[in-house]
Amino acid sequence: MGSVGNAALVTFKFIAGILGNSAAMIADAVHSLSDFATDLLVLIFVSISAKQQDTSHDYGHGKFETIATFLIGLALVGAATGIMVSGAHKLVAWWSGETLEAPGWIALWAALISIAVKELLYQYTARKARQIHSEVMMANAWHHRSDSLSSIGAAAGIGCAICLGNNWTVLDPVASIVVGMMLLAVAYKLLRQSTDELTDGSLPDETEREIMDIIQSFGDVEQPHNLRTRRIGNRIAIEAHVRMDGDLPLKTVHDRATAIERKLKDRFGTATHVSLHMEPVKNSNQIKHDPYEESSYSDADAHSCNAVGTGSARHGNGRTTDAQRMD
């Protein structure tokens, strides 16, 4: 639906911008063209990211969504730069004494129609993104919303340039520059988010606090620590160390780890990657002098007991094979 709508809008806007002699409308058409390109990009990358984990991608293909979000951000930067440069050239010409021709009514009607269509596309895409928990689809939804907002700016500039007379035709290129600045703001948000995910940035503090609260909701669990979180496409990964009474049977500890994992997945989605390292309770003196507390990836890890909901045994290469998995 998004691709079809954008294809129609791109054609209509370019025709309206050229016939109506509107820099703002042509700028808006360029934005819609980038929207169309990112629609195709989303279709390709979402299909790739939906693939299950395999021997070459132990954590699945979710990062392909993040790459797509990053590329959408770059596309917006390129579109915004071109729009602002074009608008700036017209401003310089106006400042030099050149008379700018007033845009036609067809450009204004194109902007108004675009506002309505792009807002509908935003609502449709955002709803789909929430249903499948897709970050890149939500990013594309905001791309639709930014196009709608840019059309509002274009409509304001075109309308003023038409209604206020030739002395105010400069408002058309001014509106195109404002549109470009709005696109840059959206691009910055997408690039910052995707870069953070690609570099394995931690989840927000409030999310990590919620994770710790869930772990500590079990009465026989003590001293959760070394929490590590990150996002893998449309799912998250959670790793934590948890202490229990060292005299408990291994099965009891394993069952508790499974219960914690299940509760975390109930909250954050069944595709959530959860890895829990179970340890015996230690007193303060042991914790203070335990080198493992200073670096959770020391040699002690090779001799520690890992209890994971899906079950995994860590070896020297850090990889987990199907033969090493247990219930």
N, C-alpha and C positions, 0 to 999 in steps of 0.2 A: 504493500500500500504506500509506504513512504517513498519508494523509488518511483512509482508511477506518478504520485503527486508532485514530486520534485522535478521530474522530467517535463511535466506539463507547465509547471511554474517557470522553469528556466527559459523555455521557449517563449512563453507569454511575456515575461519580464524583459527579455532582451529586445523583443519586437516593440514593446511599449516604451522602453528606454530610448531606443533609436528613433522611432517615429515621434515620440514626445520630447526628444532632445533633452533628456534628464540624466545628469551624471549620477544623481542619487539612485535612480531606478536601475541604471546599468550596474552600479555598485551592488545594489541589492540582488541583481541577477547573478553576479559573480558569486555572491554568498550562497544563493540557491544552487549554483553549479557545484560548489564545494560540498553542499549538503547531499546532492545526488551522488557524487563520488564517494562520500563516506557511507552512504547507504549500501553501495556495492561492497565497500570494504567490510562493513559490519556483517553482511551476509556471508562473505568468505571466511572471516575470522571466527565468527560464532560457530560455524559448522566445524571448523578445526578444533576449537576449544571444547566442543561437546564430546570429542573422542575420549574413550576411557583410557586410563593409564596403561602403559605397555612397557616393554623392556627398555625402551629408549627414554621414556618419560615416567619415572617412578611416581611422581606427584601429579600426573595427568597433564593436560594441555591447556590449563586455565590461563597461563601467562600470555597465550596468544591474544586473548581478549584485551589484556593490558597493553600489548604492543599496538593493537588496533586503536585503542584510546589515545595512545601517544601519537600515532599517525594522524588521527583526527585533529588533535591539537596543532600539529605542524601544518596541516592543511588550512586551518583557520588563521594561523599566523601569516601564511602566504597570501590568503585572500584579503586579510585585513591590511597588510602592507600595500598590496596593489591598489586597494580602494583609497587608502589615505594619500598615497603618492599622486593618484589621478586627481583627487579633490584638491590637493595642494597646488598642483600645476594650474588648475582653473582659478584658484584664489590668487596666485601670482599674476596670472593674466588679467584678472579683474583689477588688481591693485595697480597694474601698469596702465590702466585706462581702457582696456578692452571691454566692450559691452557683451555681457552674457545673455544669450537668448533665453527667454522664459520657457520653462517646460510646458508640454501640452497636457490637456485633461486626461488623456489616455494613460499617462504615467501615474497620475494620482489614483485613477481607478485600479490600476494594476497593483499599486501599493496597498490599497484597502482590501482588495480580494486576497492578496498574499497574507495579510494579517490573519484573516479568518481561516484560510486553508492551513497555514503553518501551525496555528494554535490547535486545530483539530488533529494534525499529525503529531504534535507534541503529546496531547492527551492519550492518543492511541498507542504511541510508542512507549511512553512512560508506563502505561498500564501493563503492556506486554513485558517490559523490563522487570517490573515488580513481581510479575507472576513467575518468571524463570530466574529471578535474582541475577540479572546480567548487568554488570557495570558498564560494559561497552555499549549496550543498547540504551541504557539510561543516559550515557554520554551523548549518544546520537539524538536522544529525545531532547536534551538541552540544546543540541545544535539546531533542532527544529525551532525550539523556543527562542533562541538567539536570532534566528531568521525572522521570526514574527516581530521581535523587538526592533530589529533593524528596519523592518518595513514600517513600523510606527514612526521611527526617526525620519525615514525617507518620505513618508506621507506628510509629515509636519513640514519638512523643508520644501517639498514640491508644492504643497498647498499654499504656503506663505509666498513662495516665489510667483505663483500664479495670481493669487488674490491681491497682493500688495503692490503689484506693478513692477516695472523694469528696474526700479531702484533697489529692489530686494531680491533680484534673481541670484545674487551671491549666496542666498540661503540654501540653494540646491547643492552646491559643492560643500558648503559647511555641513549640511546634513550627511553627506557621504562620508566626511571625515569622522563625524560623531558615530556613524554606523561602524566604521573601521575600528574605532577605539572600543566600542562595545564588543566587537569580535575578539579583539586582543585580550580583553578581560576574561572572556569565556575560555579562550585558548590557554591562558596562563593557568586557570583552574584545572583544566584537563591535563596539561603537561605536568603540573606539580603533583597531581594525584597519581598519574601513571608512572612518573619517575620514582616516586616514593614506593610504589608497589614493585617496580622492577628491581629496585635496590633493597628489597625485603625490609621496608620500613615497618615498624611495629604498629599494631592497631591503636586507635585512640585510647587515652587513659581511662575514659569511662567504660569502654568495652573490656579492658583488662581488669578493671575493678569488678565488673560483673562476673567475669570468668573466675576470679579468686573467690567471690562470694558463693558461686555455685559449688566450687570445690570444697569450701569450708562449711557448706550446709550439711555435710555428712559428719555426724558426731564422733566417729572413730578416726577421723582424719586430722592430722596436726601439721603445723608448720609448712604449708605449701610455699614453695620458693622457686627461684630460677625460671620464672615464667617467660616464655618466648612466644611471640605471636607474629603472624604475617598474613598477607592476603595472596591467594593463588587464583587469579581470575575472579570468578563469582563465588568462591568459597574461601574459608579461612583455615589457617593451620595453628594449632595450639600445642605447645610443649611445656610441661611443668614437672617439677619434682615434688613429691608428696610423701609425708612420713606417717607411718602407722606403728603400732606396737610390734616390736621385733619378735615377740614370742608367738604371734599369730601364725596359723598354717598358711602355706603359700596359696592354697586354693581360696582362702578367705580374702587375702590381699588381692588376688587376681579378680575375684568377684566384685570387690569394692572398686577396683580400677575400671572394670567394665561398667559398673553402675554410674560412676562419675562421667565416663565417656558418653554413655547413653543420655545423661541429663544435659551435657554440653551440646550434643547433637540435636536434642529436642529443641534447644534454644537457638542454635546458630545454623541448623540445617544438617540433614543426614550426610551430606558430602563433606562435612567438616573433618579435617585431618586432626586427630587427637593422639598425642603420645605422652604417656605418664610414666615417669621414672619413680618407682616405689622404693622407699628407704625405711630403715628402722628409726624410731624416735631417738634423738640424741640430746644429751644435756648440753648446757651452755658451754661447758669446758671443751667438750668434744667438737662442737660446732666451731669454736674459736680456733682450734688447732687442726682442723680437718682441711688438708689442701684441696680436697674435692669441692669444698664450698667456695674456694677462690676461683676455680676453673672447672666448670662442669664437664669439660672435654679433656680431662687429664687421663693418665693411664688407668686410674681407678675405675673408669667407666667400663673397661674391658672385663672387670671382675664384679660389676654391680648387677643387680637383678632389675630388668626392665619388665614392667607389666603394662601392656597396652591393650586397649579394648579389642583391636583386631589381632594383636599379638605380634611382636617383632623382636628379633634378636639382633643386636648390633655387633658387627664384626669389624675387622681392621679397615676395610674399605668403605664402611658406613652404609653399604647397600643392603637391602632386604630382599631375599628371594622367596618364591612361593614355598619352597621346601622348608624354609625357616619359620613360616607362619604357624601359629597355633591358636586354638580357640581361647 
